[in-house]
Amino acid sequence: MQHILIVGYGKIGAIKAEIWTRLGAQVHIYDRRYNSSIFRNVIEQKRFSLFDPEKQDDLTSFIVDISTPADQHAAALRWAFYTLKNPPKVVLIEKPAVSSVVEKFALLEIVNSFAMNGILVPIILNESYYVSTALRELRKLLEVNAESPLQINIELSKNRLSDNDNGRFFDYELGALGIETPHMVAILQYFNITLESLKELQPHRYIDPTRNDNQGITVTGKVNDCTISLASYLGNFRLSNHDIRSNPAVTRSVMVRTAQREYHLAFDILDVNNTHHTKLIVTDLITAKTTQKLIKDNHLQRHLADILTNNVQEQYVGLENSLAICDVLFTWQANAVCKKIDTRPIGTVINADKEYTCH
């Protein structure tokens, strides 16, 4: 049986603990809130073990799943390397790998110092869209039809304010860039858009000055002949033709337009058995004929299953590419045009005079 050590039992740590268990692994939890009776009761009810560094045996080797906020990844990795009796088999780190340049160098310093002592541990980013069945099918359709994208629109939005109020992590270093934007960059890589070319796109950040986690981000521009538009609204507003609208629903969609067809993916559709699917809609632009299908697509579970079976392709989820994605985020953060948003009342027009510097 594989042993998983989850470092940080927040919302995403709890979700992955359930998946690891379904996959047949023994889950152990380490969290700073050990002294909370509520926390201990939750762990006991979920059939997970509390990890005690003083009671670990000499034989167990863990897959370490770091599910802390991004600005704590380096510290969590250092703790794992110095605390565990045996080096981890694999370290899985939540996206983004780091939230600042300072954290990037701190993480690299830890990895390099242990590598110099012969401790080489694969470090994998938890970027599950690389193994999405639906994305693979869409890419295959493009290849079979000999089509190239002329336009790619991606939106990953959700009003997270209530989640944040209940303790969910918000990346205050990167803001809206640090939550869903890494996923969008990963999806663009799936269609052979290079990270260096993405740095030339123009980001806009929209921030409610009365509540800093009420944010949105758009990134637009052109890479070669392909027009790219990214959007992620993480609060109670979204933009439509420069008007502020409410943001009531979760949107997780990809649109790819070619000269012949338009392809739409809608992620995270749950059936009655709580099984994840993605809807693929294909429209022929000449005949206007539309076809659609549901694709079973629990990409997070598939990614974790691949780690358990040592079936991970590290080209995209390895540390080097993960940090290169962070470099794109840092560039967008430095180049972003920022606007304060007055969300009271929803429906007011953005005032161009409200631009200001985010950093």
N, C-alpha and C positions, 0 to 999 in steps of 0.2 A: 504493500500500500504506500502511495506517495503521501508525504507529509507537507502541508502548506502552512507557512507562517505568515499571517496577515499582520502587517505593522500599520496600525491605524484603523479603528473600527468605526468609521463614519458611515454615511449613506452608501458610498460606492464600495467600501470595504464589506459592508453587510450584504450587498447584492452579490458580490463575488464569492463571499463565504458560502452562500446558498448554492451557487453554481458549482464551485469546487466540490461541495458535498455531493451534489447530484452526479458528478462525474466520478465519484467513488474515492475521493481523497479524504484524508484525515486533516481537519482544519484546526489550527491553533491560532489564538489571537493574542497580540501584544498591543496594549493601548495604555496611555498615561492615566486613564480614568479608572484604573484597577480598584481604587478605594471607594468608588461609587457603588452602593448596593444595587442601584437600579441597573447599572452597567453589568454587574456580575450576574444578576438575575436574567438579563437578556441573553447573555452568553450561555448560561446553563440551559435555558429553555430552547435554544437553537442547536443544542447538541455539539457545541464547539468547546474546545479545551482552552483554558487560560494558560498562556505560556509563562513559565517561571524560569528565568535564566539560571537560578540556583539548582533546579531540579532536572535539567535536561540530561539525557543520557549521552554516552560516548559514541553511539552508533548512528543515531538519526541525522540524516542530511536533509535540509529543508529546501523547498522552493519558496523563496521569500517574495511576498507580494506587498510592495510598498504602496499603501493607499492613503498616505498622509497628504495634506495640502502641498502644492508644488514647492513652496519656499522651505519645506522641511524634508525634501527628498534626500539632499546631501547628508543631513544629520541622521536620517533614518538608515541610509546605506552605511554610514560610518558605524552606527550602533550595531547593525547586523554583522558586519565584518569583525568587529572587536568582541562581540558578545557570544556568538555561536561557536560551539566547540569544533564544528566542521564547517568548511566553506560552503556557502549555498550552492545547490545544483544550478539554479538559475535565479536571477533577480528580475522581477516584473515591476515596472515603475509606471504610475499613472501619467497620463498626458496633462499638460506639457511636461517634458522632462525636467525643466527648470523654469522659474519665473523671472529671472534676471541674469544679467551677465555675471554678477558676483556669484550667484548660485551655480552658474555653469562652471566657473573655474573651481569652485569648491568641490563640485561633483567629480570633475576630471582629476583633481588632485588626489582624491580618495582612490579612484580607480587606478590611476597610474602608480601610486605608492604601493598598492597591493600587487599590481602586476610586476613591479620590480622585484618583489619577493616570491614570484612564481605563482601567485594566486590569481588565476585567470577564470573569472566567472562570467558567463554570458549575461548581458544586461539587455532586457527586452522592454520596449515601450508597449503599454496597453493601448494600442491603436488598432481596434478590431475591424475597422472598415477595409483594411487591406485584404481581409479574408471574406468579405461580403459575397455571398453567392449571387446576389442580384447584380452587384457591380461587375462581377466576372462574366455574367451572362450578357450584360450590356456591352462590355468591351468585346466579347466574342462576336456579337451582332455587328458591331462596327467593323471588325476585321473581315467577317464573311461578306458583308455588303461593300467592302472597300471604301468606307466613308471616313472622313475626318471631321472632327468637331469644328463648327464655325462659331458656336456660342455655347457656353456652359454657365448655367445659373445654379447656385447652391444656396439653400436657406436652412439653417438649423436654429430654430427659435423656440423659446419657452419662457413663460413668466415664472421666474424662479424666486420671486421675492418672499413668498411664504416659506419656501424651502430654506432660504437664507435666514429667515427669522427663527427657524427651528434648528439652526446650527449647521446647515450645509455650507461647505467651503465656497467662498468667492475670492477670486484671484485679484487682490487689490493692487498688486504690482502691475499686471498686464490688463486688468479690467476685463472688458468684454472680449478682448483678444485672447484671454487665457482659458476660456471655457470650451466653446464649440469651434473656434477658428482653427485649432490644430487638426480637427477632424476634416474640415473643409480643404485644408492644404493637402492632407493625405489623399482625399478623393481626387483632387486635381493631379497629384502624382500618378494616380491610377490611369489617367489619360495622357501620360507622358508629358505633362507640363513640368518643366524643371523648376527647382527651388530658386535658382538665381534669377530666372525670368520673372518670378512672382514678386521679387523685391521692387520691381518697377511699377507695380500697380498702385493705385491711389486709395488709401484708407480714409474713412471718415468715422469719427467716434461721436456718439450722442450721449450726453450725460445729464441726468437730472441733478441739479446743484443741491437739491434738498435731500437727496439720498444717493450716495455714491455707487451703490450696487444696482441702481436702476439705469442700465446702460444698453446701448446698441452699437453695432459696428457694421459698416458696409465697406467693401473693397471692390473697386472696379478698374477696368482697363483692358488692354489688348496684349496678347502674347502671340506673336507672329500673325496669323490670320484669324485667331480665335478671340472673340470678345468674352470676357469673364466678369461675372457679377456674383459677389458673395454677400450674404446678409445674415446677421445673428442678433436678435433682439431678446434680451434676457430679463426684461422688466415688464412694466404694465403698458408700454407703448411700442408702436412700430410706425414706420414711415410708408406713406403711399402718395406718390406724386407730390412730395414735399409737405403733405398734410400729416399731422400726428393722429394716429388711430389707436384704438385699444388693441391689446395683444392677448386675446383670450385663450387661444388654442396652441397646441404643440405643432410645430411645422418642421418636418425633417424630409426635405425633398431635393432632388437633383434633376435638372433639365439639360439635355444635350441636344442641340439642333445641328443638323448637317444640311447639305444642299437638298437631300432627298426626304429626310425624315426628322421627326421630333420625338425624342425619347424622354419619358418621365419616370422617375423612381420616387415612390412614397414609402419611407422606412417606418418600421416599428408599428405595424398593424397587427393587433392581437386578436386571435380567434377565441372561441368559447373555452378552449383548453389552455388559454394564456400562452399560446405558441406564437413566436415572432414571425411575421411575414413582411415582405416588401412587395408592393404592387408595381408592376412594370406596364406602362402604357406606351404604345408605339403608334404614331400617327404618320401616315404617308402624306407628304405635303402636296403631292400632285393629285391624288385621288380623294384625299380627305378621309380615307378609310382608317379606322382606329381599331386596334386589338389591345387586349389587356390580359394579364395573368397575375396570379399570386405566387410568389416564390418563398418557400420556407427559408428563413434567413436570420437565424439567431447568431449573428457574427461574433458577439462577445463570448458566448458559450463555445463556439467553434475555435476561437482564438485560444481560450484557456485549455480546451481539449488538445489542441496542437502542442501547447507547452508541455502538458502531461506526457504526451507520446513523443516528445523531442522531434516534432515535425514542423518546426518554425523556420520560415525563410527569413533570414536576418537582414536581407538587403534594405528593407524599408523599416522594419521595427527594431533594428539594432541601434545602439547608442549613437553612432556617428550620424545617421540620418535623422534621428530624433533631435539631436542638438542643432543640426542644420535647419530643421523646421523652426526651432526656437529662434535661430538667427533671423529667419524671415519675420517672425513675430516682433522681434526687437526692432527691425528696420521699419516695419509698419507703425510700431509704437512711436518711433522717433519722427516719422513723416506724416503722422495723422493730422488731418484738419479736424478740429474739435468744435462742437457746438453744444451750448447749454440748451436743454429742452425744458420748456415749461409744460408739464403734463396736466396742468389745471387751467382750462378744461381740455380734455382730449378733443382734437379736431382743430386746434389753432394752427396757423401756418408758421413754419420755422422762420425766424427772423435772421437774415443773413448777417446782421450787425452783431449777433451774439457769438461770433467765432472767437475762440480764445485758445491759448496754448495748453495742451494737456500735461506737459512734462516740464 
